[in-house]
Amino acid sequence: MTMQTIRKARRERFGGIFYSENPGFMAYVDNETADSLGLAAREDLPPELLSAPLDVHLSVTTRCNRRCSGCYAVGPATPRKDMPLPLAKRIVDNLARLQVFTVAMGGGEPLVYPHVFELAHYIRKKHMVPNITTNGALIDVAAARECRVFGNVHLSSHGASDLACLEAPFRSLQEYGIVPGLNFLVSRETFAQIPRVFAWCARHRIPKVLLLKYKVTVNNATFTDRLLSPRQEYDFYPLLRRAARRYNVMPMIDCSFFPTIALHRPSERDLRFFDVNGCQGGRMYLAVDTEGRCKPCSFCTVHLGAAEDLTPATWQTDPVLTRFREEPALALCRECPYLELCNGGCRQMRNQPCAMNGALAAPPARSA
């Protein structure tokens, strides 16, 4: 089975965006270059925002084959349900009209969704790249063969103990030429396991690992003890650098880690070069829950309208998105030299002190 390689472009006020699935890249170009490459100019583009999201996170189910304590996405009271396939396809149709580039399928556990591969093929048919994040438990050889429809397959790990369980799905995917990425959840209890995770990636020739910071939502509000300690916040960046250099694995971090990186005063040039930044929810990304409602990001609890009805005008002017984008930074952040890149920090973690605002200005004392 040969998959069509997705390559597409979209005009923007500053010029345009060119996307390629393989080789993988996304390039921003100025107006002169966009004109020379035949990308038609448009008069309806917003002056500051992108014309539409680059990527949409689509939650296709709240069901999961595991019951991980502290899950941010599915709580004890969350109804277990799937997104109806006709609704999912209507949403995909609309995202294609908006010229979205990639659709990330998640949940819950997306591989329990009975239409997961049919929907992925439909996304690709609509000239967007389907990606998936999965705990891997349901990936056998047959499922791995079907996973060739995805541009990227990300395996999730909530601790180093999960890595042994990922060996079999990793081998199954490898049989079909798929090199999955690894997403690792960094919490107070898994922080010390970061070097072990990098070693595992190096051993399996996984070139990148995405480190996700543990966050508290309405679904895991009783698990605040898993948030990183002040000492761990301070030690995160040095530990990350050592592990990346030792094992030659590139780290990627989610936006909520930005203050802990900035705490060590890296150069702005390096941050821009490696695309390290803060919150891009409602700017580059959008999330859609199982009910088909849009949210500025997957962790957000406020919704705007139905994703199947999202228009360029809604994207630009919806009050929920506008408030999320323009939410003012904390008073102590306003003089921070990294504010432009940080964009005010993670909205979900605003109730926690920022590492840069003085709370961690000096190294916290080590525990005995």
N, C-alpha and C positions, 0 to 999 in steps of 0.2 A: 504494500500500500504506500503510494507516494503522496505526500502532503504538499499542497501548494505553499510555497514560501511567500509570506506576506511582506510586501513592501508598499508603503503608501506615504502620502505627503498631505499637509494641510496648511493653508495660508493663514498667517497671523498678521497683526498690525505691524510688527517689527520686521516681518519677512515671511518666514515659514518654518515648519518642522518636517523633517524627513525621517522616516522610521524604516528600519530593516530588521526582519526577524533573523536572517542568516545571510551574511555575517550580522551579528547583533549590534545595532547602534541606534541612537536617536540624535540627530544633528539639528541645531538651530542655525538658521541662516538669515542674513539681512535681506532687505527688499531688493537690492540690486541682484543678488544671487538668485533669489526666488524668481525674479523676472526672467533672468537668463536661462533658468531651468524650466521655464514654461508654466510656473505655478500662477494661475490666474488671480489677479488682485480682486479684493472684495471691499465694499464700502460699509458693510454692516458689522465690522469687527470692533470689539471693545478696545479702548486705548491702553488699558493697563492689564486687564485679565487675559488669559488664554481664551480662545473662542469656545472651548469645551474642555472637559477633563481629558487627560492623557490616558488614564487607567481608571477602570471602575471595578470595585470589589463587590462581587455578587454572591450573597449568601443564599445558597439554594436549599438549605435544610437546617433545621435546628436539632435534628437527630444526630446521635453519635454512638459509635460502637464502644466507646469508653466513657467512664465517668470520672474524669480528672477533677480532683478537688481544687477549688480556686479558679475554675475556668471563667474567663471574662465574658465569653460569648453566650454561654448557656448556663442558666442558673437552675436551682431546684424547682422554681415556679414557672420556668419557661415552657410553654406548650410545645410538644414535639410535633413538628409538621414540616412538610415539603412545600416548596414553591410550585404551584401548578405549572406544568410545562407550557401550556398556551400563554400564560402570563410571562413566563421566562422568555419565550420567543418574541413576544411583543416588546419587551424591554430591550432585547438584543436588536430588534429592528430599529428601535429609536436610537440606541447608542450608535448604530451604523450610520444613521442619518446625521448624527452629530459629529461624525468622523472621529470617534474614539479609537485609540490604537490597540489597547489590550483590555481583556476582561479576566479578572482573577476570581476563580470559583472557589468558594469556601463554605464554611458552615458554623457550627456543627462539623460533621465529617462528610465532605462532599461525595465520597465514594459510596455512601449508603443511599445517596439520591438515585432513584431508579432510572433517571433519564440523563445521568451525568455525561455519558459519552455522546449520546444523541445531541444534547445541548452544545457540547464542545464542538462537534462537527458543524452544527448550525452557526455557531459564532464564527468559525473559520470560513464557512460559506459566505458570511456577510463581510468578509475581508477584514476581520479583526483576529488577533491572536488570543486563543484561550490558554490560560495558565491555571494551575491548581496547587493548593496547599493541603496536604493530607498527613495523617499520622502513620500511614504506610501499612497498617495492619491488614488491610484488605487487598494489598497488591500481591497477587501471585503471578505466575507466568502469563496466564490468559489476560488478566487485568493490565499487566505491564505492556502487553502487545497493543491493547486499546489505548494506552497512555501516549502512544506516538502522536495522537491528535494534538497534544498540548505542546505549546512552545517551551514552557518550563514546568517542571514538576518539583515542588518543594516538599521535603519531608520534615515533619515537626518533631522536635524533641523538647520535653519538659524537664530533662535531667539526663546526666551521663548514663544512668541505668537504662534509658531508652535506646541507647546506641546499639546494644546487642540485638534488640528486637528489629532494628532497621537493617541488619545485615542481609536477611533474606530478601526483603523488597528491593534493596539496593542491587543485589545480584540479578534479580528478575528484570529490573529496569535496564541494567547494563547489557543483558542479552539482546536487547532491542536498540542498543546504541544510545540510550538515554542516560545522561549524567545528571542526576538530580542535584538540586541545591539542598542545603540544610538550614532550617530555621531553629535557633536555640533560644529558649526562654530563660532570661537571666533574672533570677530572684535572689532573695537573701540566702536561700538554701542551696542554690546551684551556682552561685558566683564563683566559688573556688574551683569549679569543674571546667572553667573556660579553657585552660591549657589542654585538658584531656580531650575536649571537643575538637580543638584545632588539630591535635595529633591524629584523631580519628579521620578527619577530613583529608589530611595529608596522606594517610595510609590508603585511603580509597580514591585518591586523586580528585577530590572535590575542590575546585579552585577558590570557592567563595563560601562564606558562612554569614547568614544574617542573624544578628543578635537583637532580640526583642526584649524590651524592658518590661518587667512585670508591672501591670497597672491594675487599679481597683475600679470596678464599675458597679452598677446596681446588681449585677449577677454574682459578684464575689466580694461583697462589701464586708463580710466577716473575716476576710483573709488578709487584713492589713499587715499582719506580722510577716508577710512574705516580701514586702517592699524592701528595697536595698537599704542598708544602714548608711549613715553618713560616711563612715570609713570606707565602705564598699564603693559609694559614689565617688569618693576621692581617688581610690585606687584603680578604678575601672580602666581609665585610659592607659596608664603605664602597663597594666597587665595585658591589655589588648595589644599594645605595640610589641611587647616581648613575645607573645604567642604568635602573632602574625609573622614576625621576622624569623622566629625559630623554625616554624613549620611551613613558611612560604605559602600561606593561605590568606587571601584577601578578606578582611572583615568588612561587613556592611552593618550599619546600625540604623535602628528606627529613629524617628525624629525626636522622641522623648529623651534620647541620650545626649542631645546636643549640649545642654548645660554642663554635663560631666566632662565632655570633651573640651569645651571652651574654657573650663576651669584651669586647664594647664597651658593656656595662652598660645595655642597653635597659630600660625600665620593665617590671615584671612585668605591669602593666595592659595595656600595648601587646602584649606577648607573648600574653597570654590573648585579647585582642580579635582578633588576627590568627591565632589558633590555631597558634602556633609552640610546638612541644613536642618532647620527646625520644621515646624508644622506646615505642611502643604495641603492639608485637608481643605476642600472647597476651592482650591486653587489649581492643583494639578490632578487631584484624586477626588473620587466620590465613592460612597458606599451605598449599596442597596440591600435592605433587609429582606427576610423571607416573605414579608407581606407585599413587597414590591415598592416600598417607600424609600426615598432618597435620604441620605444622611451625609453631613460633611466628612465624616470619617467613621471607620468601623466601631470605634469606641464611644462615639457620641450618642447621646440619648435623645436628642431633638431631631425631628423629622421635618422635611418639607413635603412637596407633593409626590405623586406617583411617578416612578421612573419612566413608565411608558409615555407619560405626558411631558417630560422634561423638554424644554425648548431653549434655544440660545438666550432668549430674553429672560427666562426663569433662571438660567445659570448665571446671568449677569446681575440680576436685580432682586432675586428672592430675598426677603428680609432675614430668613434663618441663615442663609449662606452669607449674607452681608454682615450680620452680627458676628458670625463665627470668624470671618476673615478679619474684621476690624476690631475684634475684642481687644481692648487696650492692654498693653503689657502692665505688669505690676509696677508700682511706683519706683521700687528699687531697681527695676530693669531699665528705666528710661535713659540712663547714662551709660549703659553697657555698650562697649564697642562692637559687640556681636549681635546687637538687637536686630539689625536688618536681616542677617542670615537666620537667626533663631526664630524670628517672626513671633516673638512673645511667648514661645514655649508651648508645650503640650497642653491643650485645653483640658484634657482629662485629668491632668496632674496639677492643676492650678492651686489646689489646696495644700500642696507640699512646697516647702521652701526651695527656691532655685539654688543650685550649687554656686551660681555666680553672684547672688545678691548679698553675700556676706555670711550666709549660714556655714559655708565651707571655705571661707577665704583663707584659712590656715588648715593644715592637715588635722583632722580630728584625732583624738587620742586613740591609740590602739587598745582594744579590750585585752584584759589579762588572759 
